[in-house]
Amino acid sequence: MTDLFQPEIPLTVDAKNSPPPSLEPMPCDPWVASSTVHKAIRRGEAETAERAILTLIRHRGTGIFRRLMVIAYEDIGIGAPDLLVTLTRLCTDVRLRRQYGDTPTVARWMVRAMAAAPKERSSDYLICSAVHRPDWECHRETVGALSARDRIAVATDDDAPLALRATASWFASGVEAGTEKRIGGGDMSGLMTAYIDAGLPEAMGRAVQAAARTTREPIVLMLPPLLHELGRGLSEPTSRSVPVPPTLFVDGVPTYALDKHTRAGRQAIVTFARENQDVRSVLERHVPEFRHRDAAHLAAFYTDAMPVAYRFEWDQVDELETLGRETDLLWAGIPVEGMADILATFRSNLDHLNEARARLLQPARRVGEGR
């Protein structure tokens, strides 16, 4: 593992990773730019991600580094632990960043490195399940009744199931999920010390602690239990390319950026679901009417905003992906028996969805309204 406090960061050493000398920002508002950065990284579209990050820097300055750190833990995770340590240090250490150039230079290198890295989204699947999954309520109740010290003991217990350890890691950290007040006080330093004593590389432990304190996002607390699972896997991890839906640009902006996280995206999805007979029918078959909008937003997200083009493969990746997808779709009101039907219908009508997005993309860029 790279030493967090003595990083070897090849910002300009490797020509393949060095950004081109000039690139135009993407002509869009900050919400669409933020969405584009995230999805372009998932798809490995480095130039698109760079153009979008240049736009985002214009609006949010160095605030973009918190956003990039969350993306790294959500979509790269255990797929490239050394890179994660390096990215964390760059995002949290202003003086270190300045050694390598100005904000655009460092940010562009970061998104290129993130786009090229294998993607592993189990951190997202685990934290969503720990927060929302109905049949994990038993874990939340068990851990919630414990002291911080006992939560740490459960989080680092080799014999405990991953679901319980992940929930305990979240509760022991003291990092709430959003505005909820569910877990009370925690002991972040104690938790990281316990993980390091149990075998987590010190650089990763420090990185997770720094990321959790900076982002206040519990997703980063999923890295230690996942790295432990990866380390005791029976097969050798690999990476492979995966087909993703084609990218359609409208005036230089990819339509996949208009998802449930942007105002224009939500409008386009609702319009599409209203216009498309197949989509209306499949929603009526499986989802209560008052949940149609939630279901459509998430089904569209899984259609072309979620896919990754370069996937990290290991023993539990498929199991955890299924867990996360079911948790998300259940949360949106889609029953298990209707999930495959709804997702297949949305995928087969992606062209229509992109038509609806294209109609709204120009107004969304001009008005500048987003989340």
Secondary structure, 3 states (H helix, E strand, C coil): CCCCCCCCCCCCCCHHHCCCCCCCCCCCCHHHHHHHHHHHHHHCCHHHHHHHHHHHHHHHHHHHHHHHHHHHHHHCHHHCHHHHHHHHHHHHCHHHHHHHCCHHHHHHHHHHHHHHCCECCHHHHHHHHHHHCHHHHHHHHHHHCCCHHHHHHHHCCCCCCHHHHHHHHHHHHCCCCCCCCCCCCCCHHHHHHHHHHCCCCHHHHHHHHHHHHHHCCHHHHHHHHHHHHHHCCCCCCEEEECCCCCCCEECCEEHHHCCCCCHHHHHHHHHHHHHCHHHHHHHHHHCCHHHHHHHHHHHHHHHHHCCCCEEEECCCHHHHHHHHHHHHHHHCCCCHHHHHHHHHHHHHCHHHHHHHHHHHHHHHHHHCCCC
